[in-house]
């Protein structure tokens, strides 16, 4: 898939120097080219961990 067909948004992020350093290390460890991919990965992992192991549909049925 070509780069221009991806669903991307430009985002500016303000972080501390320590967070920037850690983000740089994570980006290098993951082998990504830029920090945006690392942020995407971290957010994706966090959303999955917050959702838990149950699918969203089974939670709706349990609460009804």
Secondary structure, DSSP 8 states (H G I E B T S, - for coil): --GGGS----------HHHHHHHHHHHHHHT-SSHHHHHHHHHHHHHHHHH-SS-HHHHHHHH-
